[in-house]
Amino acid sequence: MFLFDTADCLAGMAAVTALLSCHVEQYANAAQTTNDDPRVRTERAAIDTDWGKIDCYLARPANTGPHPGVIVVRTSWV
């Protein structure tokens, strides 16, 4: 009985491991650009708030027009 329970447990662990590997983010495979890509305009910006100034990095398409937006908030600056 013990061996059957152990085998079931190991099979379940193997299945979970296989499923998790399918859902892991693969940031290295994301599309990347060079720092001098003419399609991208980057700049530093600062936002004044009640609790102080927030330094920001702004990246956007160089051409005008309707584009989707993404706001990334990092809380691990410390």
Short mmCIF file of the C-alpha atoms (twelve columns), coordinates in Angstrom:
data_MODEL
# 
_entry.id   MODEL 
# 
loop_
_atom_site.group_PDB 
_atom_site.id 
_atom_site.type_symbol 
_atom_site.label_atom_id 
_atom_site.label_alt_id 
_atom_site.label_comp_id 
_atom_site.label_asym_id 
_atom_site.label_seq_id 
_atom_site.Cartn_x 
_atom_site.Cartn_y 
_atom_site.Cartn_z 
_atom_site.pdbx_PDB_model_num 
ATOM 1  C CA . MET A 1  0.000  0.000  0.000   1 
ATOM 2  C CA . PHE A 2  2.819  2.397  0.886   1 
ATOM 3  C CA . LEU A 3  4.504  1.899  -2.486  1 
ATOM 4  C CA . PHE A 4  1.258  2.562  -4.376  1 
ATOM 5  C CA . ASP A 5  0.702  5.789  -2.416  1 
ATOM 6  C CA . THR A 6  4.292  6.845  -3.046  1 
ATOM 7  C CA . ALA A 7  3.956  6.123  -6.759  1 
ATOM 8  C CA . ASP A 8  0.738  8.157  -6.917  1 
ATOM 9  C CA . CYS A 9  2.417  11.043 -5.123  1 
ATOM 10 C CA . LEU A 10 5.440  10.982 -7.435  1 
ATOM 11 C CA . ALA A 11 3.227  10.801 -10.516 1 
ATOM 12 C CA . GLY A 12 1.248  13.790 -9.271  1 
ATOM 13 C CA . MET A 13 4.429  15.757 -8.616  1 
ATOM 14 C CA . ALA A 14 5.714  14.954 -12.107 1 
ATOM 15 C CA . ALA A 15 2.432  16.095 -13.645 1 
ATOM 16 C CA . VAL A 16 2.466  19.371 -11.710 1 
ATOM 17 C CA . THR A 17 6.079  20.010 -12.705 1 
ATOM 18 C CA . ALA A 18 5.255  19.428 -16.368 1 
ATOM 19 C CA . LEU A 19 2.239  21.743 -16.214 1 
ATOM 20 C CA . LEU A 20 4.132  24.513 -14.433 1 
ATOM 21 C CA . SER A 21 6.911  24.497 -17.011 1 
ATOM 22 C CA . CYS A 22 4.299  25.301 -19.668 1 
ATOM 23 C CA . HIS A 23 3.124  28.385 -17.781 1 
ATOM 24 C CA . VAL A 24 6.461  29.913 -16.777 1 
ATOM 25 C CA . GLU A 25 7.030  33.369 -18.240 1 
ATOM 26 C CA . GLN A 26 9.828  33.423 -20.769 1 
ATOM 27 C CA . TYR A 27 10.962 37.038 -20.712 1 
ATOM 28 C CA . ALA A 28 14.099 36.282 -22.703 1 
ATOM 29 C CA . ASN A 29 11.908 35.383 -25.672 1 
ATOM 30 C CA . ALA A 30 10.106 38.750 -25.634 1 
ATOM 31 C CA . ALA A 31 10.646 41.149 -28.530 1 
ATOM 32 C CA . GLN A 32 13.564 43.462 -27.788 1 
ATOM 33 C CA . THR A 33 14.938 46.578 -29.456 1 
ATOM 34 C CA . THR A 34 18.282 48.336 -29.389 1 
ATOM 35 C CA . ASN A 35 18.826 51.583 -27.486 1 
ATOM 36 C CA . ASP A 36 19.065 53.564 -30.733 1 
ATOM 37 C CA . ASP A 37 15.974 52.113 -32.451 1 
ATOM 38 C CA . PRO A 38 14.456 55.010 -34.456 1 
ATOM 39 C CA . ARG A 39 10.941 53.616 -33.973 1 
ATOM 40 C CA . VAL A 40 11.083 54.203 -30.209 1 
ATOM 41 C CA . ARG A 41 11.291 57.516 -28.358 1 
ATOM 42 C CA . THR A 42 12.517 57.351 -24.754 1 
ATOM 43 C CA . GLU A 43 12.846 59.993 -22.071 1 
ATOM 44 C CA . ARG A 44 12.970 60.514 -18.324 1 
ATOM 45 C CA . ALA A 45 9.984  62.099 -16.627 1 
ATOM 46 C CA . ALA A 46 9.123  63.085 -13.063 1 
ATOM 47 C CA . ILE A 47 5.703  63.118 -11.458 1 
ATOM 48 C CA . ASP A 48 5.115  65.211 -8.337  1 
ATOM 49 C CA . THR A 49 2.868  63.547 -5.768  1 
ATOM 50 C CA . ASP A 50 1.751  64.323 -2.227  1 
ATOM 51 C CA . TRP A 51 4.424  61.992 -0.842  1 
ATOM 52 C CA . GLY A 52 7.282  63.095 -3.112  1 
ATOM 53 C CA . LYS A 53 8.582  62.932 -6.644  1 
ATOM 54 C CA . ILE A 54 8.385  59.748 -8.725  1 
ATOM 55 C CA . ASP A 55 11.145 59.378 -11.321 1 
ATOM 56 C CA . CYS A 56 9.850  57.607 -14.420 1 
ATOM 57 C CA . TYR A 57 11.202 56.200 -17.656 1 
ATOM 58 C CA . LEU A 58 8.918  56.798 -20.621 1 
ATOM 59 C CA . ALA A 59 9.157  54.750 -23.826 1 
ATOM 60 C CA . ARG A 60 6.710  55.218 -26.670 1 
ATOM 61 C CA . PRO A 61 6.470  54.896 -30.444 1 
ATOM 62 C CA . ALA A 62 8.286  57.691 -32.268 1 
ATOM 63 C CA . ASN A 63 5.461  58.243 -34.741 1 
ATOM 64 C CA . THR A 64 2.166  59.817 -33.778 1 
ATOM 65 C CA . GLY A 65 -1.114 58.011 -33.908 1 
ATOM 66 C CA . PRO A 66 -3.249 55.777 -31.760 1 
ATOM 67 C CA . HIS A 67 -1.138 53.193 -29.971 1 
ATOM 68 C CA . PRO A 68 -1.851 50.854 -27.067 1 
ATOM 69 C CA . GLY A 69 -0.414 51.829 -23.710 1 
ATOM 70 C CA . VAL A 70 1.225  49.888 -20.910 1 
ATOM 71 C CA . ILE A 71 1.962  51.159 -17.420 1 
ATOM 72 C CA . VAL A 72 4.529  49.192 -15.429 1 
ATOM 73 C CA . VAL A 73 4.777  49.840 -11.703 1 
ATOM 74 C CA . ARG A 74 7.788  48.376 -9.942  1 
ATOM 75 C CA . THR A 75 7.758  48.128 -6.191  1 
ATOM 76 C CA . SER A 76 11.169 46.516 -5.748  1 
ATOM 77 C CA . TRP A 77 13.390 49.586 -6.093  1 
ATOM 78 C CA . VAL A 78 14.860 49.120 -2.638  1 
# 
